[in-house]
């Protein structure tokens, strides 16, 4: 049980151990939130790149020679003839040919969804960090007293 005497908290060894264990769990949770945020940020960057490429392709009127990334920093030369449609992911491994404007609208919706998820995870992360700061401050007071 925590007791306050002359503004100096007193806490038993068992309570201190529980508090420190709680801090360890919060640190792990904060790490998980950070990983989630990194995944969301990566996905958002990928969508931004796709959006940029589609907007550029949309403005091509004649056949255009381009470099197409095939992974690991490798590219191939290709010619683009039709730019009014793209093959787009509909989710769950399903793809369909749709108008480029529809694909851009889909990306915009997904970006909004991901930004909402980022906000939620960031808020949870901030709460965990605040709780960790409270625990740290409390433990420092105990160690000084």
Secondary structure, DSSP 8 states (H G I E B T S, - for coil): --EEETTEEE--HHHHHHHHHHHHHHHHHHHHHHHHHHHHHHHHHHHHHHHHHHHHHHT--S-EEEEEEEETTEEEEEEE---SEEEEEEETTEEEEEEHHHHHHHHHHHHHHHHHHHHHHHHHHHHHHHHHHHHHHHHHHHHH-
